Structures are given as C-alpha cells and as structure tokens.
C-alpha cells in the first residue's frame, strides 16, 4: 500500500488531499482538513493516513468497474458510487474512451467505446463544498471474433476434424457449435464428425468469454466420396446367368467393391461386375458398396431384380429322313423345358400334308410327295405366354419301295435231295412300276429261278443248307428304289432211311440190346415199332420182353418167347418225313446143354490175339464175332496173345463153378504167377486162385521159339464163385495162355 499527499488551497482554507488505493486502478479522494493543534498533547500529522473510506460522515467515490474490461463497439454502462455527501452530488468524469459519455447528474457512464486500450478514468463527485474523487483503469478489449474459415472438404466415411480459432478473447473461451452434421464431436474449438453421405454440411462455431457478447463464424463443409450406381430395375430368368455392372464416380484410386445387399450366390468382382444364376422366381434387392483408397465409401441405390421363370425351350426327337407316301411315320416326341408348365405344341413351317401334333407327338401319314422342313412350336402357360421353336425337322416323302413276299410264306423250306421241290413264287408290291426281282446269293444245285414268272423250282441235287435273298427294284426316278430284301433258307436233306439190315439173334431169357441206325433226314429222329400187339401177322411184332426206345433207337430187354419175328420199324425226322423197314429177329430156344454157356470173351486192351473155340479159329477176336457161336458148351477153347500183363475176360450165362483146369504156358519164366479172378459185373474183381510158376514144373522146349518153355499145369478147383465173369492174367513177362479141355464149368 502506498499513500500520497498533496495540498491545495480551497478558498482561504488550506486542505490536504490524501489518496489511498482501494482496488485495482481505483482511487478515492477526500478532503482532509489540517490537523488541529492540541495544546499540551500530540499533534496530528497531516500526512498520516486517514481512516478508511466509508466512515460515517465522510464523502467518498467508489468505482465498482475498476479492473473490468469492456468490448470495443459494444454498449457498456458503468455506475460510479458516491457516499457521504449531504446533498445531491454532481459528477465530472475525465479520461473516458472515445464513444463513451457520462451523465453529470447521475454519474452514469455509458456508450460503445470506439478505441481499445487501457484508459484511466477519473471520477469526481461534488456537493456543495464537499467533493470526492476516484480513478480507475478501464480496459477496452478488441472485438471477440472467430477466424473465418471459408470452404472445407470431407470424404464420406472418413473422420473429419477442424480447429476453429478466436481473437479478442478475455479469459477462458467457451465454444459451441450449430451444425447439420449428425454425430459430431467438439473439444474446445475443435469440431469433428464422420460424414455418412455426400452433400454440404453447415457448421457455425460460436465463442464467448468473460465479457458480454460472442464471436462466431460459419463454415461450409463439402462432403464428397464415391458414388456407386446401379440400374433401378433389372430382369433375370431362372437358370440363366445374370450380369449387371456397377459403376462409381468421385473415385480417387482403384476402389474395392462389395455387395451391401444381395441374394445368395450373387458375386461382384474387383471391377464392379455382378454375376448370379437365379434359382427361383421372385424379386430380390441388390445394393453395391464401393470403398475408395482413402477409406471413403458409398452405397448404391437399391436395384430391384425381377426373376422370371427359365426361358422356354422346345425340343423334339429325331424324325426319319425319308417317309413313304401312304405309310405312317414313326412318331416323334416333342418336349419343352423352362417357362411355366403345362405346355402345348404345334407345327410350323413346311409341314407335310397328313402330319400333325397329337398331344406331344408328331405323327401322321404323308399324303403328298416332296421335301418338307418344319419345326415344333411350344407354348407355355405364363401370362403373357412364352413360345419357343424347336430344331428343324426335314423329311423327304417318296413313293414306297417295293415289298417282297413269298408264296408259300415260309422263309425256311425243307426239301429232299433228288425230289422236286414245291415251286416257290415271289411277289413284289409297291414301288413305281415296272419292278424287277433278282436273286442275291447261291441257289442249291439244280434249282432254277425264272425272273419272268418270279418262280423258283427244280430238283435239288446236293444236300446242305442254302441261304439267299430276293431283291426288288422299282423304276422311281431319279434314283431307283430297292425295297426291303427278303432272305429264304432252303435246307436240302438226304433221303431218310433205316440203315440197320440185320438184327443179331437173341436167346430166350437172356438180356438183349441192339441199337438201330438211320441215315438222311434232318434234326431229331423218332423211332417206333409199328406193331406190338394185335398185328395182322402174329410174327409182325417184337418178342415179348423187348421194347424200342423212341429217342435212341435201342432195342433192348429180355426175350420171354422164342421164335422168328419180323417187326416193322418206322423213323420220323424233325421235318415230319418218315420211312419204314421190316427186320427179322431170331430168338433161340432155352433147350441145350446143361452146362454153363460161354457168352463173350474180350481182352482188356487191344491185342493182336485170337481165340480158338471148339477148334474154330476166330480172328480178329471181338465180342461181335463171338456172339454168333455162343450159347454152346465149348469142348475146348484157348486164347493166344496174353502179352505184357494183360488179361482175358470170359463171360458166362451163369455164375461159374471151377472144377478143374489145365493151362499150357509158353515163354513163361520162373517166379511168374497165374491169377484167376471172378466178378459179378465185370468191374469189382475177387481173386479165387493163384498158381506160382516154379522150376520143378514139367515142360518141354518149344522148337520154334528158342529159349521158351511149354509148361502144362493141371489143378483141381472146388471154389464156387458168384460171378459170371472170369479173368485170367499172368503177372510180368510176355507169355501165351492156352486153356485146354475140361476148362471151366
């Protein structure tokens, strides 16, 4: 604190004025009378500080606006305060800023300052002889203003920020914003937001401070960005690839495309090309989104794609290339797909007269010759309907080719060699006259084809199967037509005959079997004995106990009666031709020797052997030769040629009983063995006797075979066998076996 004193004369009275600061740049002035002289006491120094202003009875001026500021150009009112005056005070104010004035009666200072700076204002109040004065500093601040911005720019989707600045701020600046942007943010003078669409954004920044009034500035933010576009509408069809191109303006660089809205399966590539294959009828929405290199983006308007049914297509089967006048064509089936079922069909183009649609079939009978090209037209049930044409069908209608037929109608004929055939006549119908018929292939020898009468005739001279065909050709111009050929097969067979000339004799009550043979004929043969019972002649039949197999021709059985029989045998071939032959069969009586009869004798393998039976030389030896002299008790029989361990088998009419036997062996060597075996059926053999050849056996040297010995063996046998087969064999070496009189019984 400080004090200052100065003195001035007021009238004749000296008054000391003392000023004491009471606030920033505010001073209160008051009259201070000289200190009275006090006798015998302390003196009051006029320079001492007076009591503080506002004491009762003191005049004072107070300036409440001391230290404040006013804004240049803005109306302000300042009210000084006076206290301690006895009457009404008048005012005098000095040092006001230009543009401000005061009211002398009230002391009120008002007006809009026109200059800025710091001004010292001195305010004096007077009432009568009392006055008081105060002074204070008043700051005139510059106008509060926001720095102008002008035009700003932003990009859709990219965060935007701008810092507004202000001048003339007194104290702390307080900011507020008015804007058309949504979702903006503010911090001090910084304004920010993220644009969501293209256009202009208006923002007014307003600033206030400690003084009345505010400053503002309005900025326009131009928001740009990619602007993708698609057609408003589009059309597609089920199953048909659909494409659509998205485009964009306002791009800075190569963008990235995506679909903001799309049906399943729709794609978009880096160039904005949209692809899709619709799978069902309806409407779908499509929106494309593009993102630029700076992150700005745009979404297109919504395209409504209407998906119609799949395109209607028509098809048809294959039509025969050639048709015949008056002959029905092979029906062709038409079909359709896509569109809306059901479908109807019609023919269009050059349709042959006589042809038409029956449901989905192209059919009919051509009634005019010519070349015709037409197609099937399918119509669906959509509103409005779709139509589709099928592929072209072409047919050439001509005269029908001649048709070959036979009379008789058979295509396979069986004839007999050496016998005239029944004439075969060939006919040809259709085609353009005249029609010729020719033979294609080799005819059986001696058969003749007459083209004039179209007849095949003659007597075949060679057996065999002959196939050939008849071909008819008409006179159709420009190209003669060859009709469908027809093949015939003529089977020439040798004459059917029974080849068997004699039947071997049979024995009463002895099993008998003989196969009849035939020649010629064709196919399976069937045998028959023409008379079995009730025949015209008693002997013209088979003996009781014998029968003929119809398939194999085997005459078999056990004769139950003796005599001479002349049955008539018949054979029929597969073609139905037949022949007959009568044969004689003698059945011998059962009367004869009581001894067992020899029926057959054979070797087990082919041998150069022979049999002596009752002194008769039978060679070559086989069962057939033996049958003619069987059924007799042999007085002696020998078999020569039993070489290399082979055997001879004898068959008897009854089981054999051995009583004695003798054997003469030649070229026999020591240690060989004669083996006698029997069997019931000739397959399973039972050994009944063996004889070992020893050195003690008697013998003689065969003069014609040096080194050989002839040994005679006589041995009784009492073994009774159950078999009618006897087998004799010698083990090892090469030898002959002779069985002498007495033999086997």
VEXRONU-397952 format. One line per 3 residues: number of its first residue (from 1); their letters; for each residue x, y, z of C-alpha. Coordinates in steps of 0.1 Angstrom, whole numbers, plus 5000, padded with zeros to 4 digits. Example, Ala and Ser with C-alpha at 12.3 -4.5 7.8 and 13.67 -1.06 7.14 Angstrom:
! VEXRONU-397952
1	as	5123 4955 5078  5137 4989 5071 .
! end
This chain:
! VEXRONU-397952
1	xxx	5000 5000 5000  5012 5034 4995  5000 5070 5003 .
4	xxx	5005 5103 4987  4997 5137 4999  4994 5169 4982 .
7	xxx	4979 5202 4993  4958 5228 4975  4941 5259 4986 .
10	xxx	4903 5259 4986  4892 5295 4993  4911 5307 5023 .
13	xxx	4913 5273 5038  4942 5251 5032  4930 5215 5026 .
16	xxx	4952 5184 5024  4941 5158 4999  4951 5122 5006 .
19	xxx	4946 5094 4980  4946 5058 4990  4941 5029 4965 .
22	xxx	4911 5007 4973  4911 4985 4943  4929 4979 4911 .
25	xxx	4933 5013 4895  4906 5027 4917  4914 5056 4939 .
28	xxx	4892 5075 4965  4899 5111 4971  4886 5130 5001 .
31	xxx	4892 5164 5018  4915 5162 5048  4914 5193 5069 .
34	xxx	4946 5203 5086  4952 5187 5119  4942 5208 5147 .
37	xxx	4967 5219 5172  4962 5204 5205  4978 5221 5233 .
40	xxx	4997 5201 5257  4990 5170 5236  5004 5152 5204 .
43	xxx	4999 5169 5171  4982 5151 5142  5004 5148 5112 .
46	xxx	4985 5158 5081  5004 5132 5062  4991 5103 5082 .
49	xxx	4966 5080 5066  4932 5089 5073  4906 5065 5084 .
52	xxx	4894 5041 5057  4868 5055 5034  4832 5048 5041 .
55	xxx	4833 5060 5076  4802 5077 5087  4801 5113 5076 .
58	xxx	4829 5111 5050  4823 5118 5014  4837 5092 4990 .
61	xxx	4835 5079 4954  4837 5042 4947  4842 5028 4911 .
64	xxx	4828 4991 4911  4840 4986 4875  4876 4991 4884 .
67	xxx	4898 4964 4868  4870 4954 4844  4871 4955 4807 .
70	xxx	4845 4965 4781  4843 4954 4745  4850 4979 4717 .
73	xxx	4819 4988 4698  4796 4972 4724  4774 4993 4746 .
76	xxx	4786 4994 4782  4773 5010 4813  4795 5019 4842 .
79	xxx	4779 5032 4875  4802 5051 4899  4790 5053 4935 .
82	xxx	4792 5083 4959  4787 5081 4996  4790 5105 5024 .
85	xxx	4776 5136 5007  4750 5157 5024  4731 5166 4992 .
88	xxx	4729 5156 4957  4762 5153 4941  4772 5163 4906 .
91	xxx	4797 5144 4887  4826 5150 4865  4844 5122 4846 .
94	xxx	4876 5125 4828  4897 5101 4806  4868 5082 4790 .
97	xxx	4875 5061 4759  4861 5077 4727  4825 5068 4722 .
100	xxx	4816 5068 4759  4799 5096 4778  4787 5103 4813 .
103	xxx	4756 5118 4829  4767 5147 4852  4736 5143 4873 .
106	xxx	4739 5106 4880  4775 5100 4872  4764 5070 4849 .
109	xxx	4789 5063 4822  4776 5047 4790  4782 5042 4753 .
112	xxx	4801 5020 4730  4839 5025 4731  4854 5031 4698 .
115	xxx	4891 5025 4706  4907 4998 4725  4934 5001 4751 .
118	xxx	4937 5009 4788  4921 5041 4799  4925 5059 4833 .
121	xxx	4891 5073 4843  4889 5100 4870  4855 5105 4885 .
124	xxx	4847 5135 4908  4816 5140 4928  4807 5174 4944 .
127	xxx	4780 5185 4966  4784 5220 4980  4818 5223 4993 .
130	xxx	4823 5186 4996  4839 5167 4969  4854 5133 4964 .
133	xxx	4874 5118 4935  4884 5083 4924  4902 5069 4894 .
136	xxx	4904 5035 4879  4918 5018 4848  4893 5006 4822 .
139	xxx	4904 4982 4795  4886 4983 4762  4892 4949 4747 .
142	xxx	4891 4943 4709  4860 4927 4694  4856 4890 4701 .
145	xxx	4858 4872 4667  4862 4837 4653  4887 4834 4625 .
148	xxx	4869 4830 4592  4872 4795 4576  4858 4795 4542 .
151	xxx	4851 4762 4524  4862 4729 4539  4861 4695 4523 .
154	xxx	4855 4660 4537  4851 4624 4524  4822 4601 4532 .
157	xxx	4832 4576 4558  4865 4593 4566  4867 4611 4600 .
160	xxx	4868 4649 4596  4882 4674 4621  4888 4712 4621 .
163	xxx	4901 4736 4648  4884 4769 4650  4903 4799 4664 .
166	xxx	4892 4832 4680  4906 4867 4687  4898 4892 4714 .
169	xxx	4892 4865 4740  4892 4878 4775  4897 4850 4800 .
172	xxx	4886 4815 4791  4870 4809 4757  4838 4789 4757 .
175	xxx	4828 4773 4724  4796 4760 4710  4786 4747 4676 .
178	xxx	4755 4746 4655  4757 4721 4626  4737 4700 4602 .
181	xxx	4761 4671 4607  4749 4642 4628  4770 4626 4655 .
184	xxx	4795 4654 4657  4820 4659 4685  4836 4691 4700 .
187	xxx	4866 4697 4722  4874 4734 4727  4874 4749 4693 .
190	xxx	4879 4716 4675  4849 4703 4656  4847 4667 4642 .
193	xxx	4823 4642 4626  4823 4613 4602  4803 4620 4571 .
196	xxx	4777 4594 4561  4766 4609 4528  4776 4632 4501 .
199	xxx	4765 4669 4503  4771 4701 4522  4774 4703 4559 .
202	xxx	4770 4737 4577  4787 4744 4610  4786 4777 4630 .
205	xxx	4813 4780 4656  4804 4804 4684  4828 4816 4711 .
208	xxx	4822 4836 4743  4844 4847 4771  4843 4867 4803 .
211	xxx	4829 4897 4786  4794 4901 4773  4790 4892 4736 .
214	xxx	4802 4865 4714  4820 4858 4682  4810 4833 4655 .
217	xxx	4819 4821 4621  4800 4798 4598  4818 4772 4576 .
220	xxx	4805 4751 4548  4820 4716 4545  4816 4700 4511 .
223	xxx	4814 4662 4516  4824 4642 4486  4831 4604 4480 .
226	xxx	4825 4575 4457  4790 4575 4442  4782 4539 4430 .
229	xxx	4753 4535 4407  4732 4505 4395  4701 4504 4373 .
232	xxx	4669 4510 4392  4654 4477 4379  4667 4446 4362 .
235	xxx	4652 4414 4348  4665 4379 4351  4654 4343 4344 .
238	xxx	4657 4312 4364  4688 4292 4354  4701 4318 4331 .
241	xxx	4734 4336 4341  4726 4372 4351  4751 4400 4349 .
244	xxx	4750 4437 4360  4777 4463 4360  4782 4487 4389 .
247	xxx	4799 4520 4383  4811 4548 4405  4821 4585 4403 .
250	xxx	4842 4605 4427  4869 4579 4430  4905 4588 4439 .
253	xxx	4921 4555 4430  4911 4519 4423  4883 4510 4447 .
256	xxx	4872 4478 4464  4837 4466 4456  4813 4445 4477 .
259	xxx	4776 4438 4479  4757 4456 4507  4725 4437 4498 .
262	xxx	4723 4406 4475  4707 4372 4472  4726 4341 4480 .
265	xxx	4751 4331 4453  4755 4366 4438  4791 4379 4435 .
268	xxx	4808 4411 4425  4844 4413 4412  4870 4440 4415 .
271	xxx	4857 4458 4385  4821 4460 4398  4808 4432 4376 .
274	xxx	4779 4414 4393  4772 4378 4384  4744 4354 4395 .
277	xxx	4724 4324 4384  4688 4327 4398  4673 4295 4411 .
280	xxx	4637 4306 4418  4611 4330 4406  4606 4363 4426 .
283	xxx	4621 4397 4432  4654 4404 4450  4672 4437 4460 .
286	xxx	4708 4445 4452  4730 4472 4465  4767 4477 4457 .
289	xxx	4792 4493 4480  4825 4508 4469  4854 4518 4492 .
292	xxx	4880 4542 4478  4917 4542 4485  4913 4568 4513 .
295	xxx	4886 4547 4531  4857 4568 4518  4828 4547 4507 .
298	xxx	4794 4548 4490  4764 4525 4487  4744 4525 4456 .
301	xxx	4706 4528 4454  4686 4496 4456  4681 4477 4423 .
304	xxx	4651 4455 4422  4657 4424 4401  4627 4406 4389 .
307	xxx	4633 4369 4383  4610 4353 4357  4607 4316 4350 .
310	xxx	4635 4300 4330  4634 4307 4293  4611 4283 4274 .
313	xxx	4629 4259 4251  4615 4234 4227  4630 4201 4215 .
316	xxx	4620 4171 4196  4632 4136 4188  4648 4125 4155 .
319	xxx	4625 4124 4125  4631 4097 4100  4649 4112 4069 .
322	xxx	4626 4095 4044  4589 4088 4045  4568 4068 4022 .
325	xxx	4536 4080 4007  4506 4065 4025  4527 4049 4052 .
328	xxx	4526 4062 4088  4558 4078 4100  4575 4068 4133 .
331	xxx	4561 4092 4159  4584 4119 4171  4581 4131 4207 .
334	xxx	4582 4169 4213  4593 4183 4247  4597 4217 4264 .
337	xxx	4616 4230 4294  4617 4262 4313  4588 4287 4312 .
340	xxx	4556 4278 4331  4541 4243 4326  4519 4229 4312 .
343	xxx	4529 4232 4276  4511 4230 4243  4526 4221 4209 .
346	xxx	4520 4230 4173  4538 4226 4140  4551 4255 4119 .
349	xxx	4570 4257 4086  4566 4235 4056  4545 4207 4072 .
352	xxx	4539 4175 4051  4502 4171 4044  4489 4144 4067 .
355	xxx	4512 4151 4096  4502 4169 4128  4505 4171 4165 .
358	xxx	4487 4147 4188  4495 4160 4223  4533 4160 4223 .
361	xxx	4536 4136 4194  4544 4144 4158  4526 4117 4138 .
364	xxx	4505 4110 4108  4505 4095 4073  4521 4116 4045 .
367	xxx	4497 4122 4016  4519 4141 3992  4554 4135 3978 .
370	xxx	4580 4162 3984  4607 4176 4007  4594 4193 4038 .
373	xxx	4612 4212 4066  4592 4222 4097  4596 4225 4134 .
376	xxx	4577 4222 4167  4565 4253 4185  4560 4250 4223 .
379	xxx	4538 4275 4242  4538 4277 4280  4511 4288 4305 .
382	xxx	4527 4321 4315  4508 4354 4312  4516 4365 4287 .
385	xxx	4527 4332 4273  4562 4323 4261  4568 4305 4228 .
388	xxx	4598 4286 4216  4607 4269 4184  4624 4235 4183 .
391	xxx	4650 4224 4158  4641 4220 4122  4628 4186 4111 .
394	xxx	4633 4175 4075  4616 4146 4057  4616 4135 4021 .
397	xxx	4583 4118 4012  4587 4094 3982  4568 4065 3966 .
400	xxx	4570 4034 3988  4597 4010 3978  4586 3976 3966 .
403	xxx	4580 3949 3992  4590 3913 3986  4568 3883 3998 .
406	xxx	4569 3846 3993  4542 3821 3984  4543 3798 4004 .
409	xxx	4551 3824 4030  4577 3804 4049  4612 3818 4049 .
412	xxx	4628 3784 4057  4620 3754 4035  4630 3718 4040 .
415	xxx	4633 3696 4008  4648 3662 4000  4677 3657 3977 .
418	xxx	4667 3641 3944  4630 3650 3949  4613 3680 3930 .
421	xxx	4605 3709 3953  4571 3726 3955  4576 3758 3934 .
424	xxx	4582 3790 3954  4566 3821 3940  4579 3856 3948 .
427	xxx	4557 3887 3948  4566 3924 3950  4541 3951 3959 .
430	xxx	4545 3988 3960  4571 4010 3942  4570 4025 3908 .
433	xxx	4564 4000 3881  4579 3982 3865  4595 3963 3893 .
436	xxx	4622 3937 3889  4631 3909 3913  4666 3894 3914 .
439	xxx	4683 3866 3934  4713 3876 3955  4732 3845 3966 .
442	xxx	4739 3809 3955  4709 3787 3948  4710 3750 3957 .
445	xxx	4724 3729 3927  4697 3721 3901  4672 3747 3914 .
448	xxx	4662 3773 3888  4649 3810 3892  4626 3823 3865 .
451	xxx	4625 3861 3867  4596 3864 3843  4572 3843 3864 .
454	xxx	4592 3850 3896  4592 3813 3904  4619 3791 3920 .
457	xxx	4616 3754 3910  4637 3722 3903  4651 3691 3919 .
460	xxx	4680 3697 3944  4710 3676 3937  4731 3683 3968 .
463	xxx	4724 3681 4005  4731 3712 4026  4717 3745 4038 .
466	xxx	4714 3773 4013  4705 3809 4021  4699 3836 3995 .
469	xxx	4677 3866 3992  4653 3882 3967  4657 3919 3960 .
472	xxx	4630 3940 3943  4639 3973 3925  4614 3997 3911 .
475	xxx	4616 4024 3884  4614 4055 3906  4633 4085 3891 .
478	xxx	4659 4099 3895  4670 4070 3917  4655 4036 3915 .
481	xxx	4644 4023 3949  4655 3989 3962  4629 3976 3985 .
484	xxx	4635 3956 4017  4651 3924 4007  4638 3891 4020 .
487	xxx	4660 3861 4027  4650 3825 4023  4668 3794 4035 .
490	xxx	4664 3760 4017  4676 3730 4037  4683 3700 4014 .
493	xxx	4684 3668 4033  4694 3633 4021  4665 3608 4019 .
496	xxx	4656 3593 4052  4665 3556 4056  4668 3529 4082 .
499	xxx	4704 3517 4079  4702 3485 4100  4700 3455 4078 .
502	xxx	4700 3425 4102  4693 3420 4139  4716 3397 4158 .
505	xxx	4699 3366 4172  4687 3367 4208  4684 3340 4234 .
508	xxx	4654 3332 4254  4655 3347 4289  4689 3363 4281 .
511	xxx	4693 3401 4282  4694 3416 4247  4704 3450 4234 .
514	xxx	4708 3463 4198  4709 3499 4185  4691 3506 4153 .
517	xxx	4708 3531 4130  4694 3556 4104  4707 3578 4076 .
520	xxx	4695 3610 4060  4667 3632 4073  4672 3663 4094 .
523	xxx	4670 3672 4131  4659 3648 4158  4648 3613 4148 .
526	xxx	4619 3595 4164  4617 3557 4163  4587 3534 4165 .
529	xxx	4578 3497 4162  4547 3498 4141  4530 3468 4156 .
532	xxx	4534 3454 4191  4501 3436 4197  4471 3428 4175 .
535	xxx	4492 3427 4144  4478 3413 4111  4505 3386 4112 .
538	xxx	4514 3371 4146  4551 3374 4138  4550 3411 4127 .
541	xxx	4558 3423 4161  4585 3425 4188  4590 3394 4210 .
544	xxx	4575 3397 4245  4601 3413 4268  4617 3436 4242 .
547	xxx	4609 3473 4236  4622 3501 4214  4635 3534 4228 .
550	xxx	4618 3562 4206  4647 3586 4210  4678 3564 4208 .
553	xxx	4665 3536 4187  4679 3510 4211  4660 3476 4211 .
556	xxx	4665 3461 4245  4651 3438 4271  4650 3400 4279 .
559	xxx	4631 3379 4254  4603 3359 4270  4594 3338 4240 .
562	xxx	4614 3320 4213  4608 3321 4176  4614 3342 4144 .
565	xxx	4599 3378 4145  4595 3403 4116  4586 3437 4133 .
568	xxx	4581 3468 4111  4603 3497 4123  4595 3534 4114 .
571	xxx	4616 3565 4118  4603 3602 4115  4627 3632 4113 .
574	xxx	4622 3667 4126  4606 3678 4093  4579 3651 4096 .
577	xxx	4593 3630 4068  4593 3592 4076  4604 3558 4063 .
580	xxx	4597 3522 4073  4617 3489 4072  4609 3454 4083 .
583	xxx	4637 3434 4101  4640 3398 4112  4649 3388 4148 .
586	xxx	4655 3352 4158  4651 3343 4195  4668 3309 4202 .
589	xxx	4651 3284 4225  4664 3277 4260  4669 3240 4253 .
592	xxx	4706 3229 4252  4734 3215 4272  4731 3217 4309 .
595	xxx	4765 3231 4313  4771 3268 4316  4773 3286 4282 .
598	xxx	4801 3310 4272  4786 3343 4261  4816 3365 4254 .
601	xxx	4854 3368 4257  4874 3400 4253  4909 3413 4261 .
604	xxx	4913 3443 4284  4933 3462 4258  4937 3460 4221 .
607	xxx	4959 3429 4214  4970 3410 4184  4953 3379 4197 .
610	xxx	4929 3353 4186  4906 3327 4201  4902 3290 4193 .
613	xxx	4867 3278 4202  4858 3242 4196  4886 3240 4171 .
616	xxx	4875 3272 4152  4900 3300 4148  4882 3333 4154 .
619	xxx	4903 3363 4144  4903 3392 4147  4889 3385 4180 .
622	xxx	4860 3407 4192  4827 3403 4211  4806 3405 4179 .
625	xxx	4823 3375 4163  4819 3355 4195  4781 3361 4197 .
628	xxx	4775 3341 4166  4788 3309 4181  4778 3315 4217 .
631	xxx	4752 3297 4238  4771 3264 4235  4792 3244 4259 .
634	xxx	4827 3246 4245  4847 3214 4244  4879 3234 4243 .
637	xxx	4889 3270 4238  4922 3287 4240  4933 3324 4239 .
640	xxx	4966 3334 4225  4982 3368 4228  4981 3375 4265 .
643	xxx	5011 3398 4265  5026 3422 4289  5005 3416 4320 .
646	xxx	4972 3420 4301  4942 3397 4308  4915 3379 4290 .
649	xxx	4879 3381 4304  4853 3353 4298  4816 3359 4304 .
652	xxx	4793 3331 4312  4755 3329 4313  4755 3318 4349 .
655	xxx	4779 3321 4379  4809 3300 4373  4819 3269 4394 .
658	xxx	4855 3258 4389  4861 3220 4390  4895 3217 4373 .
661	xxx	4915 3234 4347  4947 3229 4327  4969 3256 4313 .
664	xxx	4997 3255 4289  5021 3284 4292  5047 3293 4267 .
667	xxx	5076 3317 4272  5069 3317 4308  5096 3325 4333 .
670	xxx	5102 3315 4368  5086 3335 4396  5056 3345 4375 .
673	xxx	5021 3339 4387  4989 3328 4371  4959 3347 4387 .
676	xxx	4923 3336 4384  4896 3362 4394  4858 3364 4392 .
679	xxx	4833 3393 4392  4796 3398 4393  4795 3428 4370 .
682	xxx	4829 3429 4354  4842 3459 4375  4850 3446 4410 .
685	xxx	4872 3415 4409  4878 3388 4436  4908 3366 4434 .
688	xxx	4899 3329 4438  4931 3311 4428  4968 3317 4421 .
691	xxx	4995 3293 4407  5031 3302 4410  5055 3290 4382 .
694	xxx	5084 3271 4397  5114 3253 4383  5100 3219 4392 .
697	xxx	5071 3222 4368  5073 3198 4339  5078 3213 4304 .
700	xxx	5093 3209 4271  5114 3232 4249  5095 3248 4220 .
703	xxx	5115 3240 4189  5102 3271 4171  5109 3296 4199 .
706	xxx	5144 3291 4212  5147 3295 4250  5110 3292 4256 .
709	xxx	5093 3265 4277  5059 3250 4275  5046 3242 4309 .
712	xxx	5014 3222 4315  4995 3228 4347  4967 3207 4360 .
715	xxx	4950 3217 4391  4916 3209 4407  4893 3237 4418 .
718	xxx	4865 3233 4442  4857 3270 4448  4821 3280 4440 .
721	xxx	4820 3317 4428  4790 3340 4425  4803 3359 4394 .
724	xxx	4796 3351 4358  4828 3370 4347  4862 3352 4348 .
727	xxx	4895 3370 4343  4928 3351 4338  4961 3371 4339 .
730	xxx	4998 3364 4343  5020 3387 4362  5050 3400 4344 .
733	xxx	5068 3389 4313  5055 3380 4278  5035 3348 4275 .
736	xxx	5007 3329 4258  4980 3312 4277  4961 3282 4265 .
739	xxx	4933 3266 4284  4926 3230 4274  4896 3207 4275 .
742	xxx	4878 3205 4308  4882 3243 4312  4856 3260 4334 .
745	x	4821 3248 4344 .
! end
